[in-house]
Amino acid sequence: MTTWRDLVLRHFQPATAYLSLVADPDDLLLEEQVLAALGARGYELLTFADPILRPILRCCAGCWKLP
């Protein structure tokens, strides 16, 4: 049986991109098992709440056209 975690994780294949930007308003990627699986696939998660990353994302957000 497929779980919600499997459905989320199938979008994150190992070594697919140098940088991936994801909107996660429900914080699904912060769930312990999902976070561990992402780490095993080589992903490092930075959140908008990160004090170093926040100004960079805020500055660049106006430059990106999101669908």
FILUM-889082 format. One record per atom (N, C-alpha, C): residue number from 1; residue in three letters; atom name; x, y, z. Coordinates in steps of 0.1 Angstrom, whole numbers, always signed. Example, Ala and Ser with C-alpha at 12.3 -4.5 7.8 and 13.67 -1.06 7.14 Angstrom:
<seza 1,"ala","N",<+132,-57,+78>>
<seza 1,"ala","CA",<+123,-45,+78>>
<seza 1,"ala","C",<+132,-33,+78>>
<seza 2,"ser","N",<+128,-22,+71>>
<seza 2,"ser","CA",<+137,-11,+71>>
<seza 2,"ser","C",<+129,+0,+79>>
This chain:
<seza 1,"met","N",<+8,-12,+0>>
<seza 1,"met","CA",<+0,+0,+0>>
<seza 1,"met","C",<+9,+13,+0>>
<seza 2,"thr","N",<+5,+22,-8>>
<seza 2,"thr","CA",<+13,+34,-9>>
<seza 2,"thr","C",<+9,+44,+2>>
<seza 3,"thr","N",<+19,+50,+8>>
<seza 3,"thr","CA",<+16,+59,+19>>
<seza 3,"thr","C",<+18,+73,+14>>
<seza 4,"trp","N",<+13,+83,+21>>
<seza 4,"trp","CA",<+15,+97,+17>>
<seza 4,"trp","C",<+30,+100,+16>>
<seza 5,"arg","N",<+38,+94,+24>>
<seza 5,"arg","CA",<+52,+97,+24>>
<seza 5,"arg","C",<+58,+92,+10>>
<seza 6,"asp","N",<+54,+80,+6>>
<seza 6,"asp","CA",<+58,+75,-7>>
<seza 6,"asp","C",<+54,+85,-18>>
<seza 7,"leu","N",<+42,+90,-18>>
<seza 7,"leu","CA",<+37,+99,-28>>
<seza 7,"leu","C",<+46,+112,-28>>
<seza 8,"val","N",<+50,+117,-17>>
<seza 8,"val","CA",<+58,+129,-16>>
<seza 8,"val","C",<+72,+126,-21>>
<seza 9,"leu","N",<+78,+115,-16>>
<seza 9,"leu","CA",<+92,+112,-19>>
<seza 9,"leu","C",<+94,+108,-34>>
<seza 10,"arg","N",<+84,+103,-41>>
<seza 10,"arg","CA",<+87,+99,-55>>
<seza 10,"arg","C",<+91,+111,-63>>
<seza 11,"his","N",<+88,+123,-58>>
<seza 11,"his","CA",<+92,+135,-66>>
<seza 11,"his","C",<+107,+139,-64>>
<seza 12,"phe","N",<+114,+132,-55>>
<seza 12,"phe","CA",<+128,+135,-51>>
<seza 12,"phe","C",<+136,+123,-54>>
<seza 13,"gln","N",<+141,+122,-66>>
<seza 13,"gln","CA",<+150,+111,-70>>
<seza 13,"gln","C",<+164,+116,-67>>
<seza 14,"pro","N",<+173,+106,-64>>
<seza 14,"pro","CA",<+187,+109,-61>>
<seza 14,"pro","C",<+194,+117,-72>>
<seza 15,"ala","N",<+201,+127,-69>>
<seza 15,"ala","CA",<+210,+134,-78>>
<seza 15,"ala","C",<+202,+139,-91>>
<seza 16,"thr","N",<+191,+145,-89>>
<seza 16,"thr","CA",<+184,+150,-101>>
<seza 16,"thr","C",<+186,+165,-103>>
<seza 17,"ala","N",<+190,+172,-93>>
<seza 17,"ala","CA",<+193,+186,-95>>
<seza 17,"ala","C",<+202,+192,-84>>
<seza 18,"tyr","N",<+209,+202,-88>>
<seza 18,"tyr","CA",<+218,+209,-78>>
<seza 18,"tyr","C",<+209,+216,-68>>
<seza 19,"leu","N",<+198,+222,-72>>
<seza 19,"leu","CA",<+190,+230,-63>>
<seza 19,"leu","C",<+175,+228,-67>>
<seza 20,"ser","N",<+168,+225,-57>>
<seza 20,"ser","CA",<+153,+223,-59>>
<seza 20,"ser","C",<+146,+232,-49>>
<seza 21,"leu","N",<+136,+240,-54>>
<seza 21,"leu","CA",<+128,+248,-46>>
<seza 21,"leu","C",<+114,+242,-45>>
<seza 22,"val","N",<+110,+241,-32>>
<seza 22,"val","CA",<+97,+234,-30>>
<seza 22,"val","C",<+88,+243,-21>>
<seza 23,"ala","N",<+76,+244,-24>>
<seza 23,"ala","CA",<+66,+251,-15>>
<seza 23,"ala","C",<+60,+240,-7>>
<seza 24,"asp","N",<+61,+241,+6>>
<seza 24,"asp","CA",<+56,+230,+15>>
<seza 24,"asp","C",<+48,+237,+27>>
<seza 25,"pro","N",<+37,+242,+24>>
<seza 25,"pro","CA",<+29,+250,+34>>
<seza 25,"pro","C",<+25,+241,+46>>
<seza 26,"asp","N",<+24,+228,+44>>
<seza 26,"asp","CA",<+20,+219,+55>>
<seza 26,"asp","C",<+31,+213,+62>>
<seza 27,"asp","N",<+44,+216,+59>>
<seza 27,"asp","CA",<+56,+211,+65>>
<seza 27,"asp","C",<+57,+196,+64>>
<seza 28,"leu","N",<+53,+190,+53>>
<seza 28,"leu","CA",<+54,+176,+52>>
<seza 28,"leu","C",<+68,+171,+51>>
<seza 29,"leu","N",<+77,+180,+45>>
<seza 29,"leu","CA",<+91,+176,+44>>
<seza 29,"leu","C",<+98,+176,+57>>
<seza 30,"leu","N",<+92,+182,+67>>
<seza 30,"leu","CA",<+99,+183,+80>>
<seza 30,"leu","C",<+95,+171,+89>>
<seza 31,"glu","N",<+86,+162,+84>>
<seza 31,"glu","CA",<+83,+150,+91>>
<seza 31,"glu","C",<+95,+141,+92>>
<seza 32,"glu","N",<+97,+135,+104>>
<seza 32,"glu","CA",<+110,+128,+107>>
<seza 32,"glu","C",<+113,+118,+96>>
<seza 33,"gln","N",<+104,+109,+92>>
<seza 33,"gln","CA",<+107,+98,+82>>
<seza 33,"gln","C",<+110,+104,+69>>
<seza 34,"val","N",<+103,+114,+65>>
<seza 34,"val","CA",<+105,+121,+52>>
<seza 34,"val","C",<+118,+128,+51>>
<seza 35,"leu","N",<+121,+135,+62>>
<seza 35,"leu","CA",<+134,+142,+63>>
<seza 35,"leu","C",<+146,+132,+62>>
<seza 36,"ala","N",<+145,+121,+69>>
<seza 36,"ala","CA",<+155,+110,+69>>
<seza 36,"ala","C",<+157,+105,+55>>
<seza 37,"ala","N",<+146,+102,+48>>
<seza 37,"ala","CA",<+146,+96,+34>>
<seza 37,"ala","C",<+152,+106,+25>>
<seza 38,"leu","N",<+149,+119,+26>>
<seza 38,"leu","CA",<+155,+129,+18>>
<seza 38,"leu","C",<+170,+130,+20>>
<seza 39,"gly","N",<+174,+130,+32>>
<seza 39,"gly","CA",<+188,+130,+35>>
<seza 39,"gly","C",<+196,+118,+29>>
<seza 40,"ala","N",<+189,+106,+29>>
<seza 40,"ala","CA",<+195,+94,+24>>
<seza 40,"ala","C",<+196,+95,+8>>
<seza 41,"arg","N",<+188,+104,+2>>
<seza 41,"arg","CA",<+189,+106,-12>>
<seza 41,"arg","C",<+198,+117,-16>>
<seza 42,"gly","N",<+204,+123,-6>>
<seza 42,"gly","CA",<+214,+134,-8>>
<seza 42,"gly","C",<+209,+148,-8>>
<seza 43,"tyr","N",<+197,+150,-3>>
<seza 43,"tyr","CA",<+191,+163,-2>>
<seza 43,"tyr","C",<+193,+169,+12>>
<seza 44,"glu","N",<+196,+182,+12>>
<seza 44,"glu","CA",<+197,+189,+25>>
<seza 44,"glu","C",<+185,+199,+25>>
<seza 45,"leu","N",<+178,+200,+36>>
<seza 45,"leu","CA",<+166,+208,+36>>
<seza 45,"leu","C",<+170,+222,+43>>
<seza 46,"leu","N",<+167,+233,+37>>
<seza 46,"leu","CA",<+168,+246,+42>>
<seza 46,"leu","C",<+154,+252,+42>>
<seza 47,"thr","N",<+150,+257,+53>>
<seza 47,"thr","CA",<+136,+263,+54>>
<seza 47,"thr","C",<+136,+278,+53>>
<seza 48,"phe","N",<+125,+284,+49>>
<seza 48,"phe","CA",<+124,+298,+48>>
<seza 48,"phe","C",<+127,+305,+62>>
<seza 49,"ala","N",<+125,+297,+72>>
<seza 49,"ala","CA",<+127,+303,+86>>
<seza 49,"ala","C",<+142,+304,+89>>
<seza 50,"asp","N",<+151,+298,+81>>
<seza 50,"asp","CA",<+165,+299,+82>>
<seza 50,"asp","C",<+169,+313,+82>>
<seza 51,"pro","N",<+175,+319,+92>>
<seza 51,"pro","CA",<+179,+333,+93>>
<seza 51,"pro","C",<+189,+337,+82>>
<seza 52,"ile","N",<+197,+328,+77>>
<seza 52,"ile","CA",<+206,+332,+67>>
<seza 52,"ile","C",<+200,+331,+53>>
<seza 53,"leu","N",<+191,+321,+51>>
<seza 53,"leu","CA",<+185,+319,+38>>
<seza 53,"leu","C",<+173,+329,+35>>
<seza 54,"arg","N",<+166,+333,+46>>
<seza 54,"arg","CA",<+154,+341,+44>>
<seza 54,"arg","C",<+156,+354,+36>>
<seza 55,"pro","N",<+166,+362,+38>>
<seza 55,"pro","CA",<+168,+374,+30>>
<seza 55,"pro","C",<+171,+371,+16>>
<seza 56,"ile","N",<+178,+360,+13>>
<seza 56,"ile","CA",<+181,+356,-1>>
<seza 56,"ile","C",<+169,+352,-8>>
<seza 57,"leu","N",<+160,+344,-2>>
<seza 57,"leu","CA",<+148,+340,-8>>
<seza 57,"leu","C",<+139,+352,-10>>
<seza 58,"arg","N",<+138,+360,+0>>
<seza 58,"arg","CA",<+129,+372,-1>>
<seza 58,"arg","C",<+133,+381,-13>>
<seza 59,"cys","N",<+146,+383,-14>>
<seza 59,"cys","CA",<+151,+391,-25>>
<seza 59,"cys","C",<+149,+385,-39>>
<seza 60,"cys","N",<+151,+372,-40>>
<seza 60,"cys","CA",<+149,+365,-53>>
<seza 60,"cys","C",<+135,+362,-56>>
<seza 61,"ala","N",<+126,+361,-47>>
<seza 61,"ala","CA",<+112,+357,-49>>
<seza 61,"ala","C",<+106,+365,-60>>
<seza 62,"gly","N",<+109,+378,-61>>
<seza 62,"gly","CA",<+103,+387,-71>>
<seza 62,"gly","C",<+108,+384,-85>>
<seza 63,"cys","N",<+119,+377,-86>>
<seza 63,"cys","CA",<+125,+374,-99>>
<seza 63,"cys","C",<+119,+362,-105>>
<seza 64,"trp","N",<+113,+353,-97>>
<seza 64,"trp","CA",<+109,+340,-102>>
<seza 64,"trp","C",<+94,+341,-106>>
<seza 65,"lys","N",<+91,+335,-117>>
<seza 65,"lys","CA",<+77,+333,-121>>
<seza 65,"lys","C",<+73,+319,-118>>
<seza 66,"leu","N",<+65,+317,-108>>
<seza 66,"leu","CA",<+60,+304,-104>>
<seza 66,"leu","C",<+47,+301,-110>>
<seza 67,"pro","N",<+45,+288,-114>>
<seza 67,"pro","CA",<+32,+285,-120>>
<seza 67,"pro","C",<+20,+286,-110>>
